[in-house]
Amino acid sequence: MKTPKSVTKLMAGSIFAGLLAIAGTSVASAQSATATFNIQNSGTALTLDIASCSPSAPISAPFSIGANGSASFSATGSGSILCTVRYKSGSDGCQFVVDATNFGSFGGFANSNSYMGDSTPPSCTTTNQSTTTTGYQGSFQMTH
C-alpha cells in the first residue's frame, strides 16, 4: 500500500520540527561565560609569561603588574572557558587558572600553583573564588 503524499509531508515536517527543537535547545544552553582574574602581587614587578584560553578567546591580561600592585582582567567564551595565565619575576613564577561555565547556571573553579622557582619557590595562593553574575572569578596572591 502506497503512503499518501500528505502523510509523507506531515511526517517529514514533524521530523524537521523535532530536529529544530533539539538544535535550539543546544544553542540556548551554551551561553557565554566570563572567567575573571584578580591578582595581587606582593613583591617586585611581575611580567606576563603566558596567557591563553580554551577554547581560544581573547584575554586582557596586562603585560606587567607593578611592585606590590594588582590587576583584574577577564575573558569570555561560549558555554565554558578555561583560562591560564602565568606571571614571573626573575626565577619565580606562578600559574593562575579560572574555569567558567554556563550551562543553565554559572559554575567553575579557580586554582594556583608555582611553576618555577629557585630553592625557595614563590607562594601562589587562591585567596577567594566564587560565582559571579556573568561566570566565575578567582582572586590570587603571589608572594615572592
C-alpha positions in Angstrom: 0.0 0.0 0.0 1.4 3.4 -1.0 1.6 6.2 1.6 -0.3 9.3 0.6 1.8 12.3 -0.2 0.1 14.4 2.5 1.1 11.9 5.2 4.7 11.7 4.0 4.9 15.5 4.0 3.4 15.6 7.5 5.9 13.1 8.8 8.9 14.9 7.2 7.6 18.2 8.7 7.3 16.6 12.2 10.9 15.2 12.0 12.3 18.6 10.8 10.4 20.4 13.7 11.8 17.9 16.2 15.4 18.3 15.0 15.0 22.1 15.0 13.7 22.0 18.6 16.7 19.9 19.7 19.2 22.2 18.0 17.5 25.2 19.5 17.8 23.7 23.0 21.6 23.0 22.5 22.2 26.6 21.4 20.2 28.1 24.2 22.1 26.1 26.9 25.5 27.1 25.7 25.5 30.8 26.6 28.5 33.0 27.3 30.6 32.6 30.5 33.3 35.0 31.7 36.5 33.9 33.6 37.7 36.8 35.8 41.1 37.1 37.4 42.1 39.4 40.3 45.8 39.1 41.0 47.6 40.8 44.0 51.4 41.0 43.7 53.4 41.0 46.9 57.0 41.7 45.8 58.9 43.1 42.8 57.2 43.7 39.4 55.8 40.8 37.5 56.0 40.1 33.8 53.4 38.1 31.9 54.8 34.7 30.7 51.7 33.0 29.2 48.0 33.9 28.8 45.7 31.5 27.0 42.1 30.3 27.0 40.5 27.1 25.7 38.5 27.3 23.5 40.5 30.1 22.0 39.3 33.5 23.2 41.0 36.9 23.7 42.2 37.6 27.3 43.1 41.0 28.5 45.9 40.1 30.8 48.3 43.1 31.3 52.0 42.6 30.2 53.2 43.5 33.7 52.0 44.1 37.3 53.9 46.6 39.2 55.7 46.0 42.5 53.1 45.4 45.2 50.4 46.1 42.6 47.3 44.4 41.4 45.5 43.6 38.2 42.0 42.5 37.2 41.1 41.1 33.8 38.8 38.6 32.1 38.0 36.5 29.1 34.6 35.4 27.7 33.7 32.2 26.0 30.6 30.3 24.8 29.3 27.7 27.3 32.6 27.3 29.1 36.0 28.7 29.1 39.3 27.6 30.8 42.0 30.3 31.1 45.5 30.0 32.3 47.9 32.9 33.0 51.5 32.8 34.2 53.4 35.7 35.7 57.1 35.6 36.7 59.7 37.7 38.4 63.2 36.6 37.9 63.3 32.8 38.7 59.9 32.9 40.4 56.7 32.1 38.6 53.0 31.5 39.5 50.3 29.9 37.4 46.7 31.0 37.9 43.7 29.2 36.4 40.0 30.1 36.1 37.3 27.8 34.6 33.9 29.4 34.0 30.8 27.5 32.8 27.3 28.5 31.8 25.0 25.6 31.0 21.8 26.9 32.5 23.6 28.2 35.6 27.1 29.6 36.3 29.8 27.5 37.9 33.5 26.8 37.7 36.7 26.6 39.7 40.0 28.5 40.3 43.4 27.4 41.4 47.0 28.4 41.5 50.5 26.9 41.8 54.1 27.8 41.4 55.6 26.6 38.1 59.1 27.9 38.5 61.3 29.0 41.4 64.7 28.6 42.9 65.4 26.9 46.3 62.5 28.9 47.8 59.6 28.9 45.3 57.1 31.7 45.4 53.9 31.5 47.4 51.0 31.3 44.9 47.6 31.2 46.7 44.0 31.3 45.7 42.5 33.8 48.2 38.9 33.7 47.0 36.8 32.1 44.3 33.1 32.4 43.6 30.3 32.5 41.0 29.6 35.9 39.5 26.6 37.3 37.6 28.5 36.5 34.3 30.6 33.5 35.1 33.3 32.6 37.7 36.1 34.6 39.3 39.3 33.8 41.1 41.3 36.1 43.4 45.0 35.2 43.7 48.1 36.4 45.5 51.8 35.9 44.5 54.3 36.5 47.3 58.0 36.3 46.2 
